[in-house]
Amino acid sequence: MHLARTGAFLRALRVSSLSEVDPKKTAATSSLIEIEQDEHSQSSTDGTSNWSETKPGKSILGRHYPSDQTTNVTDTILELVGRKLYDTPNHPIAITRKLIESVFPPPVYKNHIATYPVVSTKDNFDVLGFPEDHPGRSRTDTYYVDSKTVLRTHTSAHQHSAFQHIADHEENGYTICADVYRRDSIDRSHFPVFHQMEGARTWQLPPKNHYKETRLQQQQRRAQMIRGSIDAMPKHGLEIIDEAGPYNDHTNPIQIQHDPDDSQLVVEHLKRSLEQLVQKVFTAAQEARPDQKQEQLKVRWIEAYFPFTSPSFELEVFWQGEWLELLGSGVVQQSILNHAGLNDRIGWAWGIGIERLAMLLFNVPDIRLFWSQDERFLKQFQDGKITRFESFSKFPPCYKDISFWVRPSPASASPIGAESSSGVAVAAGGDSKKASPAETQPAAFHENDIMEIVRDVAGTLVEDVRLVDEFVHPQNGKKSLCYRINYRSNERTLTNEEVNELHQKVTDKMMQLPIEIR
């Protein structure tokens, strides 16, 4: 289930310490496979083999996709495909993945890694119930390889296959890890490629003991199994603030297909399981900060809404003086289970951004660092250990402004000073009003357009791009926007000459948009 969005929010402390994570107790190996897609998805992929790579299109991990009017994925983004940070030895993303998997181990859970990022629009949107006008479908938010395929925007593109796997195997749950792709803001907590994990657990209605056993009696035996699993969980020392309860008839209802007692037990199991995750992850983070006063960990459950679950919940953690959104979760919509052939099951699901946890665990202040190949960064980490990142230098920023006129538009820009959409309830990044995905060009300027141009020209040499001024001309009604681009490398000092050259290229490419440079 896509119930989480990346959103880094932690500041760096220049403290170096280690916290051991027993590798024997972590998930040493995951299913490094391409999770099979359904016939529609697979045919759209396999059909590309008939096209010559000499024809216009995009080559992605050895497969060629002919471009069409919908294609908007850039070569800059494709250069990041296949890096597999989730499986790179001694990398913070891989270490964090294994730590999460260790809370959901075999044989109950199958730990999948979805290695191939191109999926069909059917798997990414349709199967999950995304409306045709959902903002996540827009070309301003999503990287389209062609009109029928995208770079996946969430791990849930593989959810149906993972549930089908449960139907045919002994596991009752799963985790999925994958790199996902979104057109989004440029700042220290957002990157166009990030990593998600999601997990699910189901319980099957047990077979009848005898022909006279009623369905109610079967449900009661299943409830006993769920209760037994809850009672077998180790106790934790977290302080729990539950503002959501197990459900709310009006704002967070139990699904009509579910027995209230069953649903409440599933919710209790879900919350206890994710509290175990918090206990393990944040204890490791505390142990990596021996110089800091250790306070009792506090978590808070609040109501949420996700189209994939009901009732639904967000989990927050009180960390370093503030409440942090951590993940989204809930009881899986029965229609999703039924569609995968799990009609006689009930279950829960959750989703989380790996960068969110990794930045906290390793004290990494800038999401771009995860993609760095600088040995000064990479050598600080080791499999099986939580190592607090120690900054090797702070290079100076170089600010450049770009101002332009745009036509009045419902999708022009975020308000000045607005925070990026990084909450766990966001199903897809960006503003709420979008150009239609069927259009070959956006109807008007969208903020993600400048983000993509800057990213395509300067890559990781830009730390953030912010709207710093806007006004509407009183006579002609045209809007003026001014964005400030902060050119700053994590690895070296940029020269004025190369910054000027980059900024000129940005300006030149901006002129291709429906704007007028001031």
ABEGO torsion letter per residue (X at the ends): XBABBBBBABBBBBBBBBBBBBAAABBABBBBBBBBBBAAAAAAAAAAAABBAABBEBBBGGBBBBBBAABABBAAAAAABGAGAAABBGBAAAAAAAAAAAABBOAABBBBBBABABBBAAAAAAAAGBBAABAAABAAABBBABAABBBBABAAAAAAAAAAAAAABABABBBBBBBBBBBBBBBAABBABBBBBBBBBBBBBBBBABAABBAAAAAAAAAAAAAAAAAABBBBABBBBBAAEABBAAABBBBAABBAAAAAAAAAAAAAAAAAAAAAAAAAAAAABAABBBBBBBBBBBBBBBAABOBBBBBBBBBGGBBBBABBBEBBBAAAAAAAGAAABBBBBBBBBAAAAAAAAAGBABAAAAABABAAAAAABBBGBBBBBBBABBBBBBBBBBBBBBBBBAAABBBBGBBBBABAABABBEBABBBBAABABBABBBAAAAAAAAAAAAEAABABBBBABBBBBAAAGBBBBBBBBBBBBAABBBBAAAAAAAAAAAAAAAAABBBBBX
